[in-house]
């Protein structure tokens, strides 16, 4: 059985977003430690049951949330 995935228009829904998890990721390199943040964000409309999720990585905390929100809004 094939799964059919349809695109939804985000403008038709009352979307609410929630940050589920924030991870601090550290990579050890020759010059020291590189630190970045990864976030898991869930976005959806509770009235219609439409849900999407996205993840984002960035060097600063506010930017990673914005990146995490971009992915579920597109699909």
CHARMM-style PDB file with segment names, atoms N, HN, CA, C and O in Angstrom:
ATOM      1  N   UNK     1       0.840  -1.170   0.000  1.00  0.00      PROA
ATOM      2  CA  UNK     1       0.000   0.000   0.000  1.00  0.00      PROA
ATOM      3  C   UNK     1       0.888   1.237   0.000  1.00  0.00      PROA
ATOM      4  O   UNK     1       1.792   1.352   0.827  1.00  0.00      PROA
ATOM      5  N   UNK     2       0.640   2.148  -0.908  1.00  0.00      PROA
ATOM      6  HN  UNK     2      -0.094   2.054  -1.581  1.00  0.00      PROA
ATOM      7  CA  UNK     2       1.431   3.367  -1.040  1.00  0.00      PROA
ATOM      8  C   UNK     2       0.917   4.438  -0.081  1.00  0.00      PROA
ATOM      9  O   UNK     2      -0.290   4.589   0.110  1.00  0.00      PROA
ATOM     10  N   UNK     3       1.840   5.171   0.512  1.00  0.00      PROA
ATOM     11  HN  UNK     3       2.820   5.048   0.357  1.00  0.00      PROA
ATOM     12  CA  UNK     3       1.484   6.277   1.379  1.00  0.00      PROA
ATOM     13  C   UNK     3       1.479   7.545   0.539  1.00  0.00      PROA
ATOM     14  O   UNK     3       2.482   7.890  -0.084  1.00  0.00      PROA
ATOM     15  N   UNK     4       0.352   8.231   0.526  1.00  0.00      PROA
ATOM     16  HN  UNK     4      -0.464   7.951   1.032  1.00  0.00      PROA
ATOM     17  CA  UNK     4       0.213   9.460  -0.252  1.00  0.00      PROA
ATOM     18  C   UNK     4       0.437  10.640   0.688  1.00  0.00      PROA
ATOM     19  O   UNK     4      -0.218  10.769   1.722  1.00  0.00      PROA
ATOM     20  N   UNK     5       1.375  11.492   0.302  1.00  0.00      PROA
ATOM     21  HN  UNK     5       1.907  11.388  -0.538  1.00  0.00      PROA
ATOM     22  CA  UNK     5       1.693  12.656   1.119  1.00  0.00      PROA
ATOM     23  C   UNK     5       1.252  13.894   0.362  1.00  0.00      PROA
ATOM     24  O   UNK     5       1.743  14.149  -0.737  1.00  0.00      PROA
ATOM     25  N   UNK     6       0.332  14.672   0.930  1.00  0.00      PROA
ATOM     26  HN  UNK     6      -0.067  14.465   1.823  1.00  0.00      PROA
ATOM     27  CA  UNK     6      -0.142  15.861   0.245  1.00  0.00      PROA
ATOM     28  C   UNK     6       0.360  17.112   0.952  1.00  0.00      PROA
ATOM     29  O   UNK     6       0.515  17.130   2.173  1.00  0.00      PROA
ATOM     30  N   UNK     7       0.612  18.156   0.172  1.00  0.00      PROA
ATOM     31  HN  UNK     7       0.486  18.142  -0.820  1.00  0.00      PROA
ATOM     32  CA  UNK     7       1.061  19.431   0.729  1.00  0.00      PROA
ATOM     33  C   UNK     7      -0.146  20.205   1.225  1.00  0.00      PROA
ATOM     34  O   UNK     7      -1.196  20.235   0.582  1.00  0.00      PROA
ATOM     35  N   UNK     8       0.023  20.833   2.386  1.00  0.00      PROA
ATOM     36  HN  UNK     8       0.876  20.809   2.909  1.00  0.00      PROA
ATOM     37  CA  UNK     8      -1.035  21.635   2.971  1.00  0.00      PROA
ATOM     38  C   UNK     8      -0.623  23.097   2.966  1.00  0.00      PROA
ATOM     39  O   UNK     8       0.558  23.416   3.107  1.00  0.00      PROA
ATOM     40  N   UNK     9      -1.593  23.984   2.804  1.00  0.00      PROA
ATOM     41  HN  UNK     9      -2.552  23.726   2.690  1.00  0.00      PROA
ATOM     42  CA  UNK     9      -1.320  25.421   2.832  1.00  0.00      PROA
ATOM     43  C   UNK     9      -1.329  25.881   4.291  1.00  0.00      PROA
ATOM     44  O   UNK     9      -2.348  25.768   4.973  1.00  0.00      PROA
ATOM     45  N   UNK    10      -0.192  26.402   4.771  1.00  0.00      PROA
ATOM     46  HN  UNK    10       0.636  26.494   4.218  1.00  0.00      PROA
ATOM     47  CA  UNK    10      -0.066  26.810   6.170  1.00  0.00      PROA
ATOM     48  C   UNK    10      -0.946  28.004   6.501  1.00  0.00      PROA
ATOM     49  O   UNK    10      -1.257  28.227   7.671  1.00  0.00      PROA
ATOM     50  N   UNK    11      -1.352  28.768   5.511  1.00  0.00      PROA
ATOM     51  HN  UNK    11      -1.100  28.587   4.560  1.00  0.00      PROA
ATOM     52  CA  UNK    11      -2.188  29.934   5.759  1.00  0.00      PROA
ATOM     53  C   UNK    11      -3.607  29.592   6.176  1.00  0.00      PROA
ATOM     54  O   UNK    11      -4.308  30.437   6.733  1.00  0.00      PROA
ATOM     55  N   UNK    12      -4.041  28.371   5.917  1.00  0.00      PROA
ATOM     56  HN  UNK    12      -3.472  27.684   5.465  1.00  0.00      PROA
ATOM     57  CA  UNK    12      -5.404  27.958   6.250  1.00  0.00      PROA
ATOM     58  C   UNK    12      -5.558  27.461   7.679  1.00  0.00      PROA
ATOM     59  O   UNK    12      -6.676  27.177   8.110  1.00  0.00      PROA
ATOM     60  N   UNK    13      -4.473  27.350   8.416  1.00  0.00      PROA
ATOM     61  HN  UNK    13      -3.565  27.581   8.065  1.00  0.00      PROA
ATOM     62  CA  UNK    13      -4.510  26.766   9.752  1.00  0.00      PROA
ATOM     63  C   UNK    13      -4.046  27.763  10.803  1.00  0.00      PROA
ATOM     64  O   UNK    13      -3.287  28.687  10.510  1.00  0.00      PROA
ATOM     65  N   UNK    14      -4.509  27.563  12.025  1.00  0.00      PROA
ATOM     66  HN  UNK    14      -5.125  26.812  12.263  1.00  0.00      PROA
ATOM     67  CA  UNK    14      -4.067  28.346  13.173  1.00  0.00      PROA
ATOM     68  C   UNK    14      -2.924  27.572  13.837  1.00  0.00      PROA
ATOM     69  O   UNK    14      -3.151  26.812  14.778  1.00  0.00      PROA
ATOM     70  N   UNK    15      -1.697  27.768  13.343  1.00  0.00      PROA
ATOM     71  HN  UNK    15      -1.513  28.386  12.578  1.00  0.00      PROA
ATOM     72  CA  UNK    15      -0.561  26.961  13.766  1.00  0.00      PROA
ATOM     73  C   UNK    15       0.020  27.443  15.093  1.00  0.00      PROA
ATOM     74  O   UNK    15       0.171  28.641  15.332  1.00  0.00      PROA
ATOM     75  N   UNK    16       0.337  26.485  15.935  1.00  0.00      PROA
ATOM     76  HN  UNK    16       0.215  25.511  15.740  1.00  0.00      PROA
ATOM     77  CA  UNK    16       1.011  26.744  17.201  1.00  0.00      PROA
ATOM     78  C   UNK    16       2.272  25.897  17.224  1.00  0.00      PROA
ATOM     79  O   UNK    16       2.256  24.742  16.800  1.00  0.00      PROA
ATOM     80  N   UNK    17       3.380  26.478  17.726  1.00  0.00      PROA
ATOM     81  HN  UNK    17       3.392  27.416  18.070  1.00  0.00      PROA
ATOM     82  CA  UNK    17       4.633  25.726  17.751  1.00  0.00      PROA
ATOM     83  C   UNK    17       5.084  25.499  19.185  1.00  0.00      PROA
ATOM     84  O   UNK    17       4.794  26.297  20.077  1.00  0.00      PROA
ATOM     85  N   UNK    18       5.795  24.403  19.390  1.00  0.00      PROA
ATOM     86  HN  UNK    18       6.030  23.755  18.666  1.00  0.00      PROA
ATOM     87  CA  UNK    18       6.303  24.019  20.708  1.00  0.00      PROA
ATOM     88  C   UNK    18       7.694  23.433  20.544  1.00  0.00      PROA
ATOM     89  O   UNK    18       7.898  22.512  19.753  1.00  0.00      PROA
ATOM     90  N   UNK    19       8.651  23.965  21.291  1.00  0.00      PROA
ATOM     91  HN  UNK    19       8.486  24.713  21.934  1.00  0.00      PROA
ATOM     92  CA  UNK    19      10.006  23.407  21.293  1.00  0.00      PROA
ATOM     93  C   UNK    19       9.992  22.193  22.208  1.00  0.00      PROA
ATOM     94  O   UNK    19       9.693  22.308  23.396  1.00  0.00      PROA
ATOM     95  N   UNK    20      10.314  21.036  21.657  1.00  0.00      PROA
ATOM     96  HN  UNK    20      10.557  20.943  20.692  1.00  0.00      PROA
ATOM     97  CA  UNK    20      10.267  19.785  22.413  1.00  0.00      PROA
ATOM     98  C   UNK    20      11.583  19.534  23.137  1.00  0.00      PROA
ATOM     99  O   UNK    20      11.595  19.150  24.307  1.00  0.00      PROA
ATOM    100  N   UNK    21      12.691  19.754  22.434  1.00  0.00      PROA
ATOM    101  HN  UNK    21      12.681  20.066  21.484  1.00  0.00      PROA
ATOM    102  CA  UNK    21      13.982  19.396  23.007  1.00  0.00      PROA
ATOM    103  C   UNK    21      15.053  20.339  22.460  1.00  0.00      PROA
ATOM    104  O   UNK    21      15.021  20.722  21.291  1.00  0.00      PROA
ATOM    105  N   UNK    22      16.004  20.707  23.329  1.00  0.00      PROA
ATOM    106  HN  UNK    22      16.029  20.395  24.279  1.00  0.00      PROA
ATOM    107  CA  UNK    22      17.173  21.484  22.924  1.00  0.00      PROA
ATOM    108  C   UNK    22      18.403  20.712  23.383  1.00  0.00      PROA
ATOM    109  O   UNK    22      18.570  20.440  24.572  1.00  0.00      PROA
ATOM    110  N   UNK    23      19.254  20.364  22.439  1.00  0.00      PROA
ATOM    111  HN  UNK    23      19.119  20.585  21.473  1.00  0.00      PROA
ATOM    112  CA  UNK    23      20.496  19.645  22.749  1.00  0.00      PROA
ATOM    113  C   UNK    23      21.689  20.555  22.531  1.00  0.00      PROA
ATOM    114  O   UNK    23      21.750  21.278  21.537  1.00  0.00      PROA
ATOM    115  N   UNK    24      22.625  20.522  23.444  1.00  0.00      PROA
ATOM    116  HN  UNK    24      22.576  19.934  24.251  1.00  0.00      PROA
ATOM    117  CA  UNK    24      23.892  21.217  23.248  1.00  0.00      PROA
ATOM    118  C   UNK    24      24.869  20.198  22.677  1.00  0.00      PROA
ATOM    119  O   UNK    24      25.149  19.176  23.303  1.00  0.00      PROA
ATOM    120  N   UNK    25      25.381  20.482  21.493  1.00  0.00      PROA
ATOM    121  HN  UNK    25      25.153  21.312  20.984  1.00  0.00      PROA
ATOM    122  CA  UNK    25      26.270  19.562  20.792  1.00  0.00      PROA
ATOM    123  C   UNK    25      27.673  20.146  20.823  1.00  0.00      PROA
ATOM    124  O   UNK    25      27.879  21.300  20.449  1.00  0.00      PROA
ATOM    125  N   UNK    26      28.634  19.351  21.266  1.00  0.00      PROA
ATOM    126  HN  UNK    26      28.467  18.413  21.569  1.00  0.00      PROA
ATOM    127  CA  UNK    26      30.022  19.795  21.339  1.00  0.00      PROA
ATOM    128  C   UNK    26      30.874  18.890  20.476  1.00  0.00      PROA
ATOM    129  O   UNK    26      30.822  17.666  20.599  1.00  0.00      PROA
ATOM    130  N   UNK    27      31.661  19.500  19.602  1.00  0.00      PROA
ATOM    131  HN  UNK    27      31.703  20.494  19.502  1.00  0.00      PROA
ATOM    132  CA  UNK    27      32.579  18.765  18.743  1.00  0.00      PROA
ATOM    133  C   UNK    27      33.998  19.152  19.138  1.00  0.00      PROA
ATOM    134  O   UNK    27      34.340  20.334  19.143  1.00  0.00      PROA
ATOM    135  N   UNK    28      34.814  18.176  19.466  1.00  0.00      PROA
ATOM    136  HN  UNK    28      34.535  17.215  19.462  1.00  0.00      PROA
ATOM    137  CA  UNK    28      36.194  18.433  19.862  1.00  0.00      PROA
ATOM    138  C   UNK    28      37.064  18.464  18.612  1.00  0.00      PROA
ATOM    139  O   UNK    28      37.109  17.500  17.847  1.00  0.00      PROA
ATOM    140  N   UNK    29      37.747  19.572  18.418  1.00  0.00      PROA
ATOM    141  HN  UNK    29      37.710  20.355  19.039  1.00  0.00      PROA
ATOM    142  CA  UNK    29      38.638  19.754  17.276  1.00  0.00      PROA
ATOM    143  C   UNK    29      40.021  20.118  17.791  1.00  0.00      PROA
ATOM    144  O   UNK    29      40.236  20.267  18.993  1.00  0.00      PROA
ATOM    145  N   UNK    30      40.941  20.256  16.869  1.00  0.00      PROA
ATOM    146  HN  UNK    30      40.766  20.135  15.892  1.00  0.00      PROA
ATOM    147  CA  UNK    30      42.330  20.528  17.233  1.00  0.00      PROA
ATOM    148  C   UNK    30      42.479  21.821  18.059  1.00  0.00      PROA
ATOM    149  O   UNK    30      43.273  21.865  18.999  1.00  0.00      PROA
ATOM    150  N   UNK    31      41.732  22.848  17.716  1.00  0.00      PROA
ATOM    151  HN  UNK    31      41.087  22.812  16.953  1.00  0.00      PROA
ATOM    152  CA  UNK    31      41.856  24.129  18.402  1.00  0.00      PROA
ATOM    153  C   UNK    31      41.017  24.255  19.661  1.00  0.00      PROA
ATOM    154  O   UNK    31      41.098  25.286  20.329  1.00  0.00      PROA
ATOM    155  N   UNK    32      40.228  23.276  20.014  1.00  0.00      PROA
ATOM    156  HN  UNK    32      40.163  22.438  19.472  1.00  0.00      PROA
ATOM    157  CA  UNK    32      39.384  23.345  21.211  1.00  0.00      PROA
ATOM    158  C   UNK    32      38.064  22.639  20.977  1.00  0.00      PROA
ATOM    159  O   UNK    32      38.010  21.577  20.358  1.00  0.00      PROA
ATOM    160  N   UNK    33      37.005  23.243  21.481  1.00  0.00      PROA
ATOM    161  HN  UNK    33      37.050  24.106  21.985  1.00  0.00      PROA
ATOM    162  CA  UNK    33      35.675  22.656  21.345  1.00  0.00      PROA
ATOM    163  C   UNK    33      34.766  23.608  20.581  1.00  0.00      PROA
ATOM    164  O   UNK    33      34.708  24.803  20.872  1.00  0.00      PROA
ATOM    165  N   UNK    34      34.063  23.062  19.606  1.00  0.00      PROA
ATOM    166  HN  UNK    34      34.110  22.091  19.370  1.00  0.00      PROA
ATOM    167  CA  UNK    34      33.050  23.824  18.881  1.00  0.00      PROA
ATOM    168  C   UNK    34      31.692  23.458  19.453  1.00  0.00      PROA
ATOM    169  O   UNK    34      31.315  22.286  19.464  1.00  0.00      PROA
ATOM    170  N   UNK    35      30.956  24.454  19.927  1.00  0.00      PROA
ATOM    171  HN  UNK    35      31.262  25.406  19.917  1.00  0.00      PROA
ATOM    172  CA  UNK    35      29.654  24.187  20.525  1.00  0.00      PROA
ATOM    173  C   UNK    35      28.551  24.730  19.626  1.00  0.00      PROA
ATOM    174  O   UNK    35      28.644  25.843  19.110  1.00  0.00      PROA
ATOM    175  N   UNK    36      27.502  23.924  19.446  1.00  0.00      PROA
ATOM    176  HN  UNK    36      27.426  23.020  19.865  1.00  0.00      PROA
ATOM    177  CA  UNK    36      26.327  24.359  18.708  1.00  0.00      PROA
ATOM    178  C   UNK    36      25.098  23.791  19.410  1.00  0.00      PROA
ATOM    179  O   UNK    36      25.210  22.981  20.330  1.00  0.00      PROA
ATOM    180  N   UNK    37      23.936  24.225  18.963  1.00  0.00      PROA
ATOM    181  HN  UNK    37      23.845  24.882  18.216  1.00  0.00      PROA
ATOM    182  CA  UNK    37      22.689  23.789  19.574  1.00  0.00      PROA
ATOM    183  C   UNK    37      21.802  23.160  18.520  1.00  0.00      PROA
ATOM    184  O   UNK    37      21.767  23.607  17.374  1.00  0.00      PROA
ATOM    185  N   UNK    38      21.087  22.121  18.916  1.00  0.00      PROA
ATOM    186  HN  UNK    38      21.115  21.758  19.848  1.00  0.00      PROA
ATOM    187  CA  UNK    38      20.128  21.451  18.036  1.00  0.00      PROA
ATOM    188  C   UNK    38      18.771  21.470  18.726  1.00  0.00      PROA
ATOM    189  O   UNK    38      18.678  21.235  19.931  1.00  0.00      PROA
ATOM    190  N   UNK    39      17.723  21.749  17.963  1.00  0.00      PROA
ATOM    191  HN  UNK    39      17.799  21.940  16.984  1.00  0.00      PROA
ATOM    192  CA  UNK    39      16.378  21.833  18.532  1.00  0.00      PROA
ATOM    193  C   UNK    39      15.411  20.968  17.737  1.00  0.00      PROA
ATOM    194  O   UNK    39      15.522  20.837  16.518  1.00  0.00      PROA
ATOM    195  N   UNK    40      14.466  20.385  18.451  1.00  0.00      PROA
ATOM    196  HN  UNK    40      14.375  20.492  19.441  1.00  0.00      PROA
ATOM    197  CA  UNK    40      13.360  19.649  17.853  1.00  0.00      PROA
ATOM    198  C   UNK    40      12.094  20.447  18.130  1.00  0.00      PROA
ATOM    199  O   UNK    40      11.760  20.711  19.285  1.00  0.00      PROA
ATOM    200  N   UNK    41      11.388  20.832  17.066  1.00  0.00      PROA
ATOM    201  HN  UNK    41      11.659  20.617  16.128  1.00  0.00      PROA
ATOM    202  CA  UNK    41      10.211  21.686  17.174  1.00  0.00      PROA
ATOM    203  C   UNK    41       9.024  20.978  16.543  1.00  0.00      PROA
ATOM    204  O   UNK    41       9.132  20.409  15.457  1.00  0.00      PROA
ATOM    205  N   UNK    42       7.886  21.018  17.235  1.00  0.00      PROA
ATOM    206  HN  UNK    42       7.798  21.480  18.117  1.00  0.00      PROA
ATOM    207  CA  UNK    42       6.638  20.453  16.713  1.00  0.00      PROA
ATOM    208  C   UNK    42       5.692  21.619  16.473  1.00  0.00      PROA
ATOM    209  O   UNK    42       5.573  22.516  17.308  1.00  0.00      PROA
ATOM    210  N   UNK    43       5.020  21.603  15.328  1.00  0.00      PROA
ATOM    211  HN  UNK    43       5.117  20.875  14.649  1.00  0.00      PROA
ATOM    212  CA  UNK    43       4.089  22.667  14.973  1.00  0.00      PROA
ATOM    213  C   UNK    43       2.817  22.027  14.441  1.00  0.00      PROA
ATOM    214  O   UNK    43       2.872  21.027  13.726  1.00  0.00      PROA
ATOM    215  N   UNK    44       1.666  22.607  14.793  1.00  0.00      PROA
ATOM    216  HN  UNK    44       1.622  23.419  15.374  1.00  0.00      PROA
ATOM    217  CA  UNK    44       0.426  22.038  14.317  1.00  0.00      PROA
ATOM    218  C   UNK    44      -0.786  22.849  14.705  1.00  0.00      PROA
ATOM    219  O   UNK    44      -0.689  23.854  15.410  1.00  0.00      PROA
ATOM    220  N   UNK    45      -1.936  22.391  14.229  1.00  0.00      PROA
ATOM    221  HN  UNK    45      -2.015  21.575  13.657  1.00  0.00      PROA
ATOM    222  CA  UNK    45      -3.227  22.994  14.540  1.00  0.00      PROA
ATOM    223  C   UNK    45      -4.032  21.977  15.335  1.00  0.00      PROA
ATOM    224  O   UNK    45      -4.468  20.972  14.774  1.00  0.00      PROA
ATOM    225  N   UNK    46      -4.241  22.215  16.640  1.00  0.00      PROA
ATOM    226  HN  UNK    46      -3.886  23.031  17.095  1.00  0.00      PROA
ATOM    227  CA  UNK    46      -4.950  21.226  17.465  1.00  0.00      PROA
ATOM    228  C   UNK    46      -6.405  21.000  17.033  1.00  0.00      PROA
ATOM    229  O   UNK    46      -6.942  19.910  17.229  1.00  0.00      PROA
ATOM    230  N   UNK    47      -7.034  22.004  16.457  1.00  0.00      PROA
ATOM    231  HN  UNK    47      -6.597  22.890  16.298  1.00  0.00      PROA
ATOM    232  CA  UNK    47      -8.445  21.865  16.084  1.00  0.00      PROA
ATOM    233  C   UNK    47      -8.640  20.901  14.926  1.00  0.00      PROA
ATOM    234  O   UNK    47      -9.642  20.188  14.877  1.00  0.00      PROA
ATOM    235  N   UNK    48      -7.692  20.868  13.987  1.00  0.00      PROA
ATOM    236  HN  UNK    48      -6.877  21.447  14.026  1.00  0.00      PROA
ATOM    237  CA  UNK    48      -7.850  20.009  12.817  1.00  0.00      PROA
ATOM    238  C   UNK    48      -7.013  18.737  12.884  1.00  0.00      PROA
ATOM    239  O   UNK    48      -7.217  17.829  12.078  1.00  0.00      PROA
ATOM    240  N   UNK    49      -6.083  18.652  13.822  1.00  0.00      PROA
ATOM    241  HN  UNK    49      -5.918  19.389  14.477  1.00  0.00      PROA
ATOM    242  CA  UNK    49      -5.250  17.452  13.958  1.00  0.00      PROA
ATOM    243  C   UNK    49      -4.086  17.404  12.992  1.00  0.00      PROA
ATOM    244  O   UNK    49      -3.554  16.325  12.729  1.00  0.00      PROA
ATOM    245  N   UNK    50      -3.674  18.546  12.453  1.00  0.00      PROA
ATOM    246  HN  UNK    50      -4.106  19.423  12.667  1.00  0.00      PROA
ATOM    247  CA  UNK    50      -2.549  18.612  11.532  1.00  0.00      PROA
ATOM    248  C   UNK    50      -1.283  18.863  12.346  1.00  0.00      PROA
ATOM    249  O   UNK    50      -1.218  19.821  13.116  1.00  0.00      PROA
ATOM    250  N   UNK    51      -0.267  17.994  12.176  1.00  0.00      PROA
ATOM    251  HN  UNK    51      -0.320  17.215  11.551  1.00  0.00      PROA
ATOM    252  CA  UNK    51       0.965  18.092  12.957  1.00  0.00      PROA
ATOM    253  C   UNK    51       2.166  17.910  12.044  1.00  0.00      PROA
ATOM    254  O   UNK    51       2.136  17.107  11.111  1.00  0.00      PROA
ATOM    255  N   UNK    52       3.231  18.670  12.326  1.00  0.00      PROA
ATOM    256  HN  UNK    52       3.254  19.322  13.084  1.00  0.00      PROA
ATOM    257  CA  UNK    52       4.491  18.517  11.617  1.00  0.00      PROA
ATOM    258  C   UNK    52       5.630  18.730  12.591  1.00  0.00      PROA
ATOM    259  O   UNK    52       5.432  19.293  13.667  1.00  0.00      PROA
ATOM    260  N   UNK    53       6.820  18.285  12.223  1.00  0.00      PROA
ATOM    261  HN  UNK    53       6.981  17.827  11.348  1.00  0.00      PROA
ATOM    262  CA  UNK    53       7.969  18.472  13.099  1.00  0.00      PROA
ATOM    263  C   UNK    53       9.176  18.866  12.254  1.00  0.00      PROA
ATOM    264  O   UNK    53       9.217  18.635  11.046  1.00  0.00      PROA
ATOM    265  N   UNK    54      10.140  19.457  12.912  1.00  0.00      PROA
ATOM    266  HN  UNK    54      10.107  19.645  13.894  1.00  0.00      PROA
ATOM    267  CA  UNK    54      11.353  19.856  12.231  1.00  0.00      PROA
ATOM    268  C   UNK    54      12.490  19.977  13.226  1.00  0.00      PROA
ATOM    269  O   UNK    54      12.265  20.121  14.428  1.00  0.00      PROA
ATOM    270  N   UNK    55      13.701  19.917  12.723  1.00  0.00      PROA
ATOM    271  HN  UNK    55      13.883  19.800  11.746  1.00  0.00      PROA
ATOM    272  CA  UNK    55      14.869  20.076  13.582  1.00  0.00      PROA
ATOM    273  C   UNK    55      15.788  21.100  12.943  1.00  0.00      PROA
ATOM    274  O   UNK    55      15.828  21.250  11.722  1.00  0.00      PROA
ATOM    275  N   UNK    56      16.526  21.803  13.794  1.00  0.00      PROA
ATOM    276  HN  UNK    56      16.494  21.681  14.786  1.00  0.00      PROA
ATOM    277  CA  UNK    56      17.450  22.816  13.308  1.00  0.00      PROA
ATOM    278  C   UNK    56      18.701  22.846  14.152  1.00  0.00      PROA
ATOM    279  O   UNK    56      18.650  22.576  15.352  1.00  0.00      PROA
ATOM    280  N   UNK    57      19.826  23.172  13.538  1.00  0.00      PROA
ATOM    281  HN  UNK    57      19.867  23.392  12.564  1.00  0.00      PROA
ATOM    282  CA  UNK    57      21.098  23.301  14.247  1.00  0.00      PROA
ATOM    283  C   UNK    57      21.681  24.667  13.942  1.00  0.00      PROA
ATOM    284  O   UNK    57      21.625  25.137  12.806  1.00  0.00      PROA
ATOM    285  N   UNK    58      22.247  25.310  14.972  1.00  0.00      PROA
ATOM    286  HN  UNK    58      22.292  24.929  15.895  1.00  0.00      PROA
ATOM    287  CA  UNK    58      22.868  26.616  14.781  1.00  0.00      PROA
ATOM    288  C   UNK    58      23.837  26.868  15.931  1.00  0.00      PROA
ATOM    289  O   UNK    58      23.843  26.150  16.932  1.00  0.00      PROA
ATOM    290  N   UNK    59      24.651  27.900  15.764  1.00  0.00      PROA
ATOM    291  HN  UNK    59      24.646  28.483  14.952  1.00  0.00      PROA
ATOM    292  CA  UNK    59      25.622  28.269  16.793  1.00  0.00      PROA
ATOM    293  C   UNK    59      24.961  28.993  17.958  1.00  0.00      PROA
ATOM    294  O   UNK    59      25.446  28.903  19.086  1.00  0.00      PROA
ATOM    295  N   UNK    60      23.852  29.717  17.708  1.00  0.00      PROA
ATOM    296  HN  UNK    60      23.458  29.790  16.792  1.00  0.00      PROA
ATOM    297  CA  UNK    60      23.147  30.424  18.768  1.00  0.00      PROA
ATOM    298  C   UNK    60      21.764  29.813  18.977  1.00  0.00      PROA
ATOM    299  O   UNK    60      21.195  29.217  18.063  1.00  0.00      PROA
ATOM    300  N   UNK    61      21.230  29.965  20.186  1.00  0.00      PROA
ATOM    301  HN  UNK    61      21.691  30.449  20.929  1.00  0.00      PROA
ATOM    302  CA  UNK    61      19.950  29.354  20.536  1.00  0.00      PROA
ATOM    303  C   UNK    61      18.781  29.954  19.745  1.00  0.00      PROA
ATOM    304  O   UNK    61      17.980  29.179  19.222  1.00  0.00      PROA
ATOM    305  N   UNK    62      18.628  31.278  19.621  1.00  0.00      PROA
ATOM    306  HN  UNK    62      19.279  31.907  20.046  1.00  0.00      PROA
ATOM    307  CA  UNK    62      17.447  31.793  18.908  1.00  0.00      PROA
ATOM    308  C   UNK    62      17.384  31.386  17.433  1.00  0.00      PROA
ATOM    309  O   UNK    62      16.295  31.159  16.906  1.00  0.00      PROA
ATOM    310  N   UNK    63      18.512  31.292  16.775  1.00  0.00      PROA
ATOM    311  HN  UNK    63      19.397  31.477  17.203  1.00  0.00      PROA
ATOM    312  CA  UNK    63      18.525  30.954  15.352  1.00  0.00      PROA
ATOM    313  C   UNK    63      18.120  29.505  15.118  1.00  0.00      PROA
ATOM    314  O   UNK    63      17.476  29.209  14.111  1.00  0.00      PROA
ATOM    315  N   UNK    64      18.476  28.601  16.012  1.00  0.00      PROA
ATOM    316  HN  UNK    64      19.000  28.841  16.830  1.00  0.00      PROA
ATOM    317  CA  UNK    64      18.139  27.190  15.814  1.00  0.00      PROA
ATOM    318  C   UNK    64      16.645  26.975  15.903  1.00  0.00      PROA
ATOM    319  O   UNK    64      16.122  26.089  15.227  1.00  0.00      PROA
ATOM    320  N   UNK    65      15.926  27.756  16.718  1.00  0.00      PROA
ATOM    321  HN  UNK    65      16.351  28.476  17.267  1.00  0.00      PROA
ATOM    322  CA  UNK    65      14.472  27.615  16.779  1.00  0.00      PROA
ATOM    323  C   UNK    65      13.835  28.040  15.470  1.00  0.00      PROA
ATOM    324  O   UNK    65      12.892  27.404  15.001  1.00  0.00      PROA
ATOM    325  N   UNK    66      14.341  29.109  14.879  1.00  0.00      PROA
ATOM    326  HN  UNK    66      15.107  29.626  15.260  1.00  0.00      PROA
ATOM    327  CA  UNK    66      13.804  29.570  13.600  1.00  0.00      PROA
ATOM    328  C   UNK    66      14.039  28.539  12.513  1.00  0.00      PROA
ATOM    329  O   UNK    66      13.163  28.311  11.678  1.00  0.00      PROA
ATOM    330  N   UNK    67      15.197  27.916  12.509  1.00  0.00      PROA
ATOM    331  HN  UNK    67      15.908  28.101  13.188  1.00  0.00      PROA
ATOM    332  CA  UNK    67      15.486  26.877  11.514  1.00  0.00      PROA
ATOM    333  C   UNK    67      14.606  25.656  11.722  1.00  0.00      PROA
ATOM    334  O   UNK    67      14.174  25.025  10.757  1.00  0.00      PROA
ATOM    335  N   UNK    68      14.342  25.324  12.971  1.00  0.00      PROA
ATOM    336  HN  UNK    68      14.693  25.837  13.754  1.00  0.00      PROA
ATOM    337  CA  UNK    68      13.472  24.182  13.247  1.00  0.00      PROA
ATOM    338  C   UNK    68      12.040  24.420  12.819  1.00  0.00      PROA
ATOM    339  O   UNK    68      11.329  23.467  12.500  1.00  0.00      PROA
ATOM    340  N   UNK    69      11.594  25.680  12.803  1.00  0.00      PROA
ATOM    341  HN  UNK    69      12.171  26.454  13.062  1.00  0.00      PROA
ATOM    342  CA  UNK    69      10.229  25.987  12.400  1.00  0.00      PROA
ATOM    343  C   UNK    69      10.050  26.024  10.892  1.00  0.00      PROA
ATOM    344  O   UNK    69       8.937  25.827  10.405  1.00  0.00      PROA
ATOM    345  N   UNK    70      11.103  26.269  10.147  1.00  0.00      PROA
ATOM    346  HN  UNK    70      12.008  26.429  10.543  1.00  0.00      PROA
ATOM    347  CA  UNK    70      10.981  26.382   8.695  1.00  0.00      PROA
ATOM    348  C   UNK    70      10.572  25.073   8.040  1.00  0.00      PROA
ATOM    349  O   UNK    70       9.736  25.084   7.137  1.00  0.00      PROA
ATOM    350  N   UNK    71      11.119  23.972   8.455  1.00  0.00      PROA
ATOM    351  HN  UNK    71      11.798  23.963   9.190  1.00  0.00      PROA
ATOM    352  CA  UNK    71      10.871  22.679   7.815  1.00  0.00      PROA
ATOM    353  C   UNK    71       9.411  22.223   7.912  1.00  0.00      PROA
ATOM    354  O   UNK    71       8.828  21.879   6.884  1.00  0.00      PROA
ATOM    355  N   UNK    72       8.794  22.204   9.102  1.00  0.00      PROA
ATOM    356  HN  UNK    72       9.268  22.484   9.937  1.00  0.00      PROA
ATOM    357  CA  UNK    72       7.406  21.712   9.140  1.00  0.00      PROA
ATOM    358  C   UNK    72       6.405  22.643   8.452  1.00  0.00      PROA
ATOM    359  O   UNK    72       5.352  22.185   8.008  1.00  0.00      PROA
ATOM    360  N   UNK    73       6.712  23.927   8.355  1.00  0.00      PROA
ATOM    361  HN  UNK    73       7.567  24.299   8.715  1.00  0.00      PROA
ATOM    362  CA  UNK    73       5.791  24.839   7.679  1.00  0.00      PROA
ATOM    363  C   UNK    73       5.787  24.624   6.179  1.00  0.00      PROA
ATOM    364  O   UNK    73       4.791  24.923   5.521  1.00  0.00      PROA
ATOM    365  N   UNK    74       6.880  24.111   5.617  1.00  0.00      PROA
ATOM    366  HN  UNK    74       7.690  23.868   6.152  1.00  0.00      PROA
ATOM    367  CA  UNK    74       6.941  23.873   4.178  1.00  0.00      PROA
ATOM    368  C   UNK    74       6.182  22.638   3.762  1.00  0.00      PROA
ATOM    369  O   UNK    74       5.663  22.585   2.647  1.00  0.00      PROA
ATOM    370  N   UNK    75       6.099  21.641   4.624  1.00  0.00      PROA
ATOM    371  HN  UNK    75       6.520  21.683   5.530  1.00  0.00      PROA
ATOM    372  CA  UNK    75       5.474  20.377   4.237  1.00  0.00      PROA
ATOM    373  C   UNK    75       4.016  20.332   4.600  1.00  0.00      PROA
ATOM    374  OT1 UNK    75       3.346  19.333   4.340  1.00  0.00      PROA
TER     375      UNK     75
END
